[in-house]
Amino acid sequence: MKKLSIIISAYNEARTIRRVLDAVRKAPLPPEIQEREIIVINNGSSDETADILSHEQDISVITLQPNRGKGGALKVGFANATGDIVLVQDADLEYDPEDYPVLLGPILSGKAEAVLGKRPLADVSLFHGRHQVRHIAPFVGNRLINRFINVLYGNACKDYACAYKVFTKRVVQTVPVRSNGFDYEVELLCRIMRRGIPLAEVPVRYQPRSYEEGKKIRAADGLRIVWVAVRSRFFD
């Protein structure tokens, strides 16, 4: 029987954090998961996120000040996780916790030690939140980044930028990562592939949001992702 640690990095997510936590609590879990913990990293929020979290009873809250970037927050969350399996959940409403059984399946079956979500093709845009491909450049950029990483590492994953990722605790404890921004998770995946650790990809649902609704990733993050992929392959 396994324990699941759910790590949520929250930066100015007062509009969505309560609904996300409610969805996480209600999420179905496979029978192999007998215990669950929710760790929320309040990553330098300046809105009402901290106040909302202070009224939640069944979660662990770690406050960082100032903001350390998404990667910096995840490092803290991973270090404090006590579960056998660690799942990364975004604090917005783009991803659906109903997908937990699908995400956990490859690890629970022993087929993988890391799992990456794959969003529906028409929704995948690294720099914009859209239901359709309204901006061809960002869409093409995301596809090119995926192909570039696959060529570097001899893999065939379709969506390295997907925020849904699951790891065994052993992986997050033993694979070192330098990055602290949005490129953290891609660097972790690159290092996992370089070490030959089994990696699976599963389809997940996706409800993208716009910058006006709080989307934070920018074009510069895509450039950093390309750089960390090269650095992790040839220079580390």
N, C-alpha and C positions, 0 to 999 in steps of 0.2 A: 504494500500500500504506500502511496506517495503523498507528499505535501506539496502544494502549489503556492508559490509566491507571485503575486501580481504587482508589478511595479508601475506606478503612474507618475510621470513628471508633469507638474502643473505650473504654468506661467501665465498669470492673468486669465484664468479660466473660470471666473465667477459665474458666467452665463451658462456654463455646461457641466461643471464638476459634480454638482449634486445629482444630475440625471445620469451622468456616467457611472457614478458610484452605485446608484440604484440598479442600473443595468448590469454592472459587474456582480452585485450581490445576487441577482436573479439568474445569472448565467448558468446554463446546464454544465455539469461536470461529469466526466466519465467515472464509472464506479471505482476505478483504481485510485482516484483522488479522494482521499478520506479527510484531508485537512487543507484549509486555505487561509492565506493571510493576504491582506491588502496593505501595501506600503505606498503612501503618497509623498512625493518630494515636492514641497512648495518652493519652487525655484525662483526666489526673489520677486514674488508677485507684489504688485503695488495696488491691486484692486481689492475686492472683498473676498478673494480666494481663502486667505488665512482665517477670516471670521467664519466662513462657511465650514471649513474643515474642523474648526474648533468645536462644532456642535455634532460632529459625526462620532459615534461611539465605538464602532467595531473596526477601526482602521488605525494604522500607525502613521503618524505624520512627522516628517523630518523637514525642518525649515532651513533653507540655504539663503544666505544674504552676503553679498549680492548674487545675482543670477550667475550660474556657472555654465550655462549652455546645456542643451539636452543631454549630451554625452556625459558632462560632469555630474548631472543629476542621476543618470542611470548608474554611473559608477558607485555613487553613494547608496542607491537602492540595492544594487547587487551585493554590495559589501554587507548590508544589513539583512539580506534575505536569509531565511532559515529553511526554506523549502528545498526539496529535491529537484524541482523544476521551476524555472523562472520565466514568466510571461510579461512582455512589455505591452502595456495598454496606454494609448494616447488619452489625454484628458478632454478631448473634444468629442464630437459625435460622428466622426467620419467612419469609425470602425465599430462593428457590432459584436458584443461579447457572446452572442448566440453562436459564434463560430469557434468558441473554445474547444469543443470536442474534436473538431476537425484539426485545429492547430496542435492539440496535444497528442493526437493519434500516433504520428510517426515516432515520437519519443517513447510513449507508453508501450508500443509494439516492439521497440528495440531496433527499429530501422534507421533512426537518426538521433543525433545529439543536438541538432539545431534545426529549427523549422522557420521558414520564411513564408509570409502570406503573399498571395498573388491576386491583385485587384482585377476586376473586369477590364478588358483591354480598352474600351472606349473611355473609361474613367481615368486612365493612367496618364497623369501629367505632373511632372516633378515640380514645376514652379507655379501652377495655377490650380485652383479647385474648380472643376467643371464636370458636368454630367456628359458632355460631348466634347469632342476635340475642336474647340473653337479657336484655339491658338496653335497653329501647326508647328511653330518653332519649339515651344516647350514640349509638345508631344514627341516630336522627332528627337529632341534632346534627351528625353528619358529613354527612348528606344536605343539611341546611340550609346548612352552610358551603359545600359544593360549589355549590349553586344560587346562593347569595349572590355568590360569586366570579364565577360565570358571568354573572350579571346585570351586575355591575360592569364586566366586561371583554369581554362579548359573545362568550363562548366556550361550549363544550359538554362540557368534561372531566367525568369522573365521580368522580375520586378524587385530589384534590390532596394528600391526606395520605399517599398511598402513598410508601414510602421509596425505592423503585427509581426513580432518575432518571438520565438520561444527557444530556450536553451536549457540544457542540464546545468545544475549548479557547478558541476566540475568544469564545464567549459568557461563560464564567466569568472571562475576563480583562477583558472590556469592560463587563459589566453590574454596577454597584455595588450592594451590599446592606448595609444597616445592622444587621440583626438578627443575634444570635449564638446564639439558642436553637433549639428545634424549629421556630420560625416562619421560620427562615432560608430553607429550601427553598421555602416557599410565597411568601415575598417575592420570591425570585429568579424564580419562575414568573410572578408578577404583573408584574414589571418586563419580563420577556421578552414577555409578551402585550401590554403597553402599547407596546412598541417594534415590534410587528408581526413579531417573529422567529418563523419557522415552528415550531409545537409539535405533536407527535403523541402519541397515547395508545395503549398496547398492553396486552393482557391478560397478567397474570402469576399464578403460583401463590402461595399464601399459607398459612402455618401459624402462626396467632397464638399468642402466649404470654401468660400472666397476669402480674400484678404480682409474684406469688410467684416466678415464674420469671425475673423481671428486667425486665419491661416498665417503661419510664420516663416515657412521655408522660402528662400529667395534664390535667384539665379546664381548668386555667388556661392551658395551651398553646393550647387551642381559642379562648379569648378573645383571646389575643395574635395568633393567626392572622387573626381577623376584623379586628382593629385594623390589622395591617400591610397587609392587603388594601385597606382604606379609605385608609390613609396613602399607599400606593404609587400609588393611583389619583388622589387629589385634592390631596395636599400635597407630593409630591416632584417 
